[in-house]
Amino acid sequence: MYEEIRKSARAALLELLDVAALKPGQQVVIGCSSSEIMGQKIGKGSTPEAAKAVVDEILPILKARGLCLEAQCCEHLNRALIVEREAAQRYGLEIVNAVPKPKAGGSFATAAYKAFAYPVAVEKIQARAGLDIGGTLIGMHLAPVAVPVRISVTKVGMANLICARTRPKFIGGSIFAVAFLLDTRKNQAVALPINHRIIKRHNSVMTICIGCYNICSELIALLISST
């Protein structure tokens, strides 16, 4: 059974990394309920062997790509994270005093703690991608904006699997340009989406293209009043 767990965890991580296109040095948060993997309710059947199977499979993959594994603890430790000390120092993360145990922190975080060279605990990060194995709620540790990622692997053991990547925020109003055809004879404006900027006048019709939809109504009102 543990071999199947390893295979599923590996396949899921590789698919996520292909989609997320992370760069070396970026963080990947992983939450994993060994209870859910074994078909039990989260927090009710912690299984160190299942957690170790996941860690043993995913950690070498992330290391080979220069990515940082951030192992999320369970609710008892407020979903703190186990990371390498070097990563905590690199990202300026505040280290807290906590050592996870299977029944207080979770088997997955405990397995990561044992696998890391110099493990420490931190309270929060902003990871660029994440795996949630068993409904552990990793969202609080993802950088905005989180984007769901659908992959072919849907379970690790008996645990449901959810994946996410992140993207930079879109700011500054509408992300598309809008062309307005202003018919000065009828005092009407008709909006048409286009992909470039242009301003021209032909007879009594003026075409105006701007990048932010939010100011279009004010601009049209001004043009109408001036004709």
TORPAMI-900553 format. One record per residue: x, y, z of N, C-alpha, C in turn; residue in three letters. Coordinates in steps of 0.05 Angstrom, whole numbers, plus 5000, padded with zeros to 4 digits. Example, Ala and Ser with C-alpha at 12.3 -4.5 7.8 and 13.67 -1.06 7.14 Angstrom:
526448865156524649105156526449345156ala525749555142527349795143525850015157ser
// end
This chain:
501649765000500050005000501750255000met503850255016505550495018506950554991tyr507450354975508650404949506650554931glu504150484933502050624917501850914927glu502050954953502051234964504351394952ile506651274952509051414941508651484912arg507551294896507151344868505151564863lys502951574878500951774875502052054882ser503552064905504652314914506652424893ala508252254882510252334862508852434837arg506952284827505552374803504052634807ala502852674830501352924835503253154836ala505453124849507453344852508553414824leu509253224809510453274782508553424764leu505953344765503953474748503653764758glu503553814784503254084794505654254786leu508054154788510454304782510554374752leu509554194735509454254707507654484701asp505454504715503554724710504454984723val505554964748506255204763508755344752ala510455194739512955314727514455484747ala515055364770516455504791519455534785leu520655734798523455794794524955694819lys527555624816529055534839528955734862pro528655634886528555814909525755874918gly523755814902520955874910519955654928gln517755714942516755544963514255384954gln514155144963511854964958510754874985val508354944991507154855016505554595012val505954405030504554155028503354085055ile500754045055499353945078498453665073gly498753485092498153205087497053075112cys494652965110493452815132493952515127ser495652405144496052115142493551955150ser491952075167489451945174487651915150ser487352135134485652125110486851925089glu489451925087490751735069489951445075ile489651395101489051125109486051075112met484451275102481551235102480151305128gly481451455145480251535170479751835171gln478251935190477752215193480252365200lys480652595189483052755194483452795224ile485852735233486552765261485852525279gly484652325267483752095284485351845280lys487151835261488651585256491351635245gly492851815258495551895249497251645244ser498451635220500051395212502751485202thr504851475220507451575212508551445187pro507951185182509051045159508051165133glu505451235132504251365109505451635103ala505751795125506952055122509752045112ala511351855123514151825114514251745085lys512451585076512351505048512051745030ala510351935038509952175022512452355022val513552395046515952565049518252455033val518652195036520952065023520852084993asp518352114982518052124953518252414943glu517052604957516952874946519353044952ile520652994975522853164982525153154962leu526052924952528252924932527453064907pro524953054899524053194874524353494877ile523453594900523553884905526453974908leu528153814921530953894924532353904897lys531753704880533053694854532353944837ala530054064842529254304827529854564842arg531154544864531854784880529554914893gly527354754898524954864911524954794940leu523554964956523454934985520854804994cys521054585007518754455019517954585045leu515454665047514454775072512254585081glu512754425102510954225111509054335132ala506454335126504554455144503854265167gln503954375191503054225215500054225217cys498954065235496054055238495054285255cys492454285260491154505274492254545302glu493154335315494154355343496554545345his498054575323500254765323499555005306leu496955055304495955295288496855285259asn497255055248498155015221500755165215arg502555155235505255255231506655075210ala509055155202510455015180513154935189leu514054695180516754605184518354655159ile520554805162522254875139525154835147val526854845127529654845132530455115143glu532355115162533255365174534255565153arg535655455133536755625112534555765097glu532355635092530055755078528755975095ala528555915121527356115139529056365140ala531656335140533456565141533356715114gln533256565092533156695066530756865062arg528456775071525956925068525257105091tyr527057115111526557295133524257205151gly523856945154521556845169522256825199leu520456895216520856875244520656585254glu522756485267522756215276521456205304ile519756005307518355955333519255695345val518855665371519655425385517355215384asn517655025367515654805365516954565351ala516454335362517354085350514953905346val514253845321511853685316512053395325pro509853295334509553005341507152895326lys507052635322504752525307502052615318pro501752645344499152725356498953015362lys501053165356501053455361502853585341ala501653635317503153745295502753575270gly502453305275501753125253504152955244gly503452725233505552545225507152645201ser505852805183507252905160509353115168phe508553305184510453495194512753365210ala512053165225514053015240516052875222thr515052755200516752625181518552825167ala517453055161519153265148521253365167ala520553405192522453495212524753305214tyr524253045213526352845214528052835189lys526752895166528152885141529953125134ala529153355145530753605140533353595154phe535353745143537953755155537953925180ala536754165179536554345202533654455203tyr531754295213528954385213528354595234pro526554775226525554975245522555005239val521155135257518355185254517855485250ala516155555231515355835227512255845226val511156085229508256105231506856165205glu508156295187506856365162508856405139lys507856335115509456385091507556465069ile508656515045507056575021508256394999gln507356154998508355954979507156014951ala508655924930507855974903506255734891arg506155514905504555294897504055114921ala502054934919501554764942500054514935gly500354314952498854064951497354034977leu494853984976493253925000492253644998asp493453475014492753185014490953135039ile488353105034486553035056485153265069gly484953495055483453725066484653855090gly487253915088488754035110488654345111thr487454465090487054755089489754905087leu491054885065493655025061493355305051ile490855395045490455655032491655885047gly491755875074492756095090495756135085met497055945072499955975067500656005037his498656055021499156104992499256404987leu501056494970501156774962498756834945ala497757084947495557164929496757194901pro495257114881492557004881492756704875val491356544892491456254888489656174864ala490655984849489255884825489055584827val486655464827486355174828487755044804pro488954814808490254664787488954384787val487854314764486654044761488753854748arg489153634761491053434751489653164749ile491052974737489852714733489652554759ser491452614778491452474804489452614822val487552464832485452574849485652484878thr487152274883487452174911490252084916lys491052104941493451974951492551784972val492751524967491451334985488451374983gly487151415006484251475007483751775010met485851935011485552225016484952374990ala483052554991482552734968484952924964asn485353004939487653174933486753434920leu487753654929487253914917489954054912ile490254164889492854294881492354594874cys494354754878494055034871496755154863ala496655344845498955514839498055794846arg499855984842499156264847499956444824thr498856674822499556864802499557144814arg500957334802500857614811498057734808pro497457924825494858054823494658224798lys492158244787491558434766490458684780phe491658914774490759154787490359374765ile489159594773488959824755486459824738gly484259694746481859704731481559474712gly479959514691479459294672482059214658ser482258954652484758864639484458854609ile482258954598481958954569481259234560phe481859284535481259534523478359534512ala477159764511474459784500474360024481val473159974458472860194439469960294441ala469760564440467160684441466560834415phe464460764402463560904378461561114387leu462361364384460761584393459461714368leu456861684366455361794344454262064353asp455562274344454762544354452062634343thr451062494322448462564311446262464329arg446662224341444662104358445262124388lys447462244395448262264423448361994436asn449561794423449661524433452561414432gln453161234450455761104450455360804450ala456860664434456660374432459460264438val459660074458462259964466462859714450ala465259694440466259454426468959374437leu469459124444472159044454474159034431pro476459144434478659114414481259074429ile483459044415485958984428488159184423asn487459424415489459634411488259904416his490060104417489160374423488860534397arg486760684394486360844369484361064375ile484961294364483061514365482861634337ile480461644326480161754300477361874297lys477062064279474462184273473862144244arg471362054238470562024211467662134209his467362354194464862494192463862564221asn461562454229460462524255460862294275ser462462094268462861874287465761874297val466161874323468861864335469261594348met471561464343472261214355474461264376thr473961184400475861224422476460964435ile478960904438479760654452481460724477cys480660634500482260674524482560414539ile484460404557485160154571483660094596gly482360294607480960244633478060314630cys476360114633473560144629472360334650tyr473560354673472360504695471960804689asn473560924671473261204666471761254640ile470861044626469661074600467161244601cys465461194621462861334622463261634625ser465261714642465761994646466862124620glu468561984606469762084582467562124560leu465761924557463661944537461862174544ile461162214570459462434577460762704570ala463362724574464862964568464763024538leu465162814522465262844493462562924483leu460462804493457762874485457063164491ile457863254514457263524522458763734506ser460963644494462663834479461963844450ser460063674441459463664412456963834406thr
// end
